[in-house]
Amino acid sequence: MPKYVDADLLKLQIERGAEMTEKKIRLLDLSQQPIADVVPVVHAHWIATGRSDGNDNYDFVCCRCKHTDIHSRQVKVPYCWFCGARMDEREEK
């Protein structure tokens, strides 16, 4: 699993170390840097409302945040534009 470092904190450490040369910066051991906070992935699914605009576009509601999106049933919209949930969860029946 990849490790995400806090780039802002690393930059601050480099800026504070005025004696650091370019070579020292390149050799800096990134594995010793603090891990950045990573936002967890939230999974959800679209709920079809049955409403259509007459042009093969339908209303769908995010099961997580309840905001709507209008798209064709043939188009896979992978994320909710409002809450950022990944739309890979199977719809409950």
C-alpha positions as CSV (number, residue, x, y, z in Angstrom):
1,M,0.0,0.0,0.0
2,P,1.4,3.4,-0.9
3,K,2.4,5.8,1.9
4,Y,1.4,9.4,1.5
5,V,3.7,12.0,3.1
6,D,2.6,15.5,4.2
7,A,4.2,17.5,1.4
8,D,3.6,20.9,3.3
9,L,5.3,19.6,6.4
10,L,8.2,18.2,4.4
11,K,8.6,21.5,2.6
12,L,8.6,23.4,5.9
13,Q,11.3,21.1,7.3
14,I,13.5,21.7,4.2
15,E,13.0,25.4,4.4
16,R,14.0,25.5,8.0
17,G,17.1,23.5,7.3
18,A,19.1,26.3,5.5
19,E,22.3,24.2,5.6
20,M,20.6,21.5,3.5
21,T,22.1,21.2,0.0
22,E,20.3,19.9,-3.0
23,K,22.1,16.5,-2.6
24,K,21.0,16.2,1.0
25,I,17.4,17.0,0.0
26,R,17.5,14.3,-2.7
27,L,18.9,11.8,-0.1
28,L,16.3,12.7,2.5
29,D,14.7,9.5,3.7
30,L,11.0,9.9,2.8
31,S,10.1,6.7,4.7
32,Q,10.9,8.6,7.9
33,Q,8.5,11.4,7.2
34,P,5.1,11.6,9.0
35,I,2.2,10.1,7.1
36,A,-0.4,12.5,5.7
37,D,-4.0,12.1,6.7
38,V,-5.8,10.2,3.9
39,V,-9.5,10.6,3.4
40,P,-11.2,7.2,3.5
41,V,-13.1,6.0,0.4
42,V,-16.8,6.1,0.8
43,H,-18.9,3.6,-1.3
44,A,-22.5,4.3,-2.4
45,H,-24.8,3.6,-5.3
46,W,-27.3,5.5,-7.5
47,I,-31.0,5.0,-6.8
48,A,-33.2,5.4,-9.9
49,T,-36.2,7.7,-9.3
50,G,-38.0,6.8,-12.6
51,R,-38.2,10.4,-13.7
52,S,-37.1,11.1,-17.2
53,D,-36.5,14.3,-19.2
54,G,-37.7,12.6,-22.4
55,N,-34.2,12.5,-23.9
56,D,-33.1,9.2,-22.4
57,N,-31.8,11.0,-19.3
58,Y,-33.1,10.0,-15.9
59,D,-32.9,11.3,-12.3
60,F,-30.8,9.3,-9.9
61,V,-30.3,9.9,-6.2
62,C,-27.1,9.2,-4.3
63,C,-28.0,6.8,-1.5
64,R,-25.5,8.5,0.8
65,C,-26.1,12.3,0.5
66,K,-29.5,12.2,-1.3
67,H,-28.4,14.7,-4.0
68,T,-29.6,14.0,-7.5
69,D,-27.8,13.6,-10.8
70,I,-29.3,13.4,-14.3
71,H,-27.7,11.0,-16.7
72,S,-28.5,8.3,-19.2
73,R,-28.9,4.7,-17.9
74,Q,-26.1,3.7,-20.3
75,V,-23.6,6.1,-18.8
76,K,-21.7,5.0,-15.7
77,V,-21.2,8.0,-13.4
78,P,-18.4,6.7,-11.0
79,Y,-18.7,9.3,-8.3
80,C,-21.3,11.5,-6.6
81,W,-20.6,15.1,-7.7
82,F,-21.7,16.4,-4.3
83,C,-20.3,14.1,-1.6
84,G,-17.5,12.3,-3.6
85,A,-18.8,8.8,-2.8
86,R,-17.5,6.1,-5.2
87,M,-20.5,4.6,-6.9
88,D,-19.4,1.0,-6.9
89,E,-21.7,-0.4,-4.2
90,R,-24.4,-2.8,-5.3
91,E,-27.9,-1.5,-5.0
92,E,-29.9,-3.2,-2.2
93,K,-33.1,-5.0,-3.5
